[in-house]
Amino acid sequence: MKYLHIIPAFLLGTAPVFSQLPSAEVQISTAVQSLPDELQAGAKVWGYNSSGNLVELRKGTNDMICLSDDPDKKGFNAACYHKDLEEFMARGRELKAEGKNSGEIFEIREKEAKSGQLKMPEQPTTLHICYGSDAVYNESTGKMDNTKIRYVVYIPWATPESSGLPTKPMMPGGPWIMDPGTHRAHIMITPPQE
């Protein structure tokens, strides 16, 4: 079994990256791996070009959009989300590119969502995240090994009272609501690891 390893930071003096920019094919196959099998082939995929810019790698035929792992960041982190979250996600990327920190991004999007300038989904909408600090690419499967999956279900403006959810997990992997009462209210589900 052949692996394309992520180079440890101490060998590079920077954050770990693939030993080379992964091909579009590799970026696509690893970006979609958090999705159910039946949604993977039709998902739209954004990834990185040799200049480090986020570019469309594949057009989609279903309602899912995936972001490939940023090869310049430590570890592995790829995410897929329903198209109704695209305006929210794109605005976050735009604000981050402007140099805004996470608190500023939250406040700006909260204000814009309250005013109606930023459209949030009206129904529960899911984000799937595949991540791992020690992830390695498995050439035989076309997927990343040593990863975990987390699910985030956006339910804008929901509260513990309106959803019946606790504000922290009641058991390992149990669902809970984060950022209740805000545009970014969401159900966190982190399956326990073996």
Secondary structure, DSSP 8 states (H G I E B T S, - for coil): --EE-B--HHHHTSS--BSS---HHHHHHHHTTTS-HHHHTT-EEEEE-TTS-EEEEE--SSSEEEE---TTSSSEEEEEEEGGGHHHHHHHHHHHHTT--HHHHHHHHHHHHHHTSS---SS-EEEEEEEETT-EEETTTTEEES-EEEEEEE-TT--HHHH---SS-SSTT--EEESTTSTT-EEEE-----
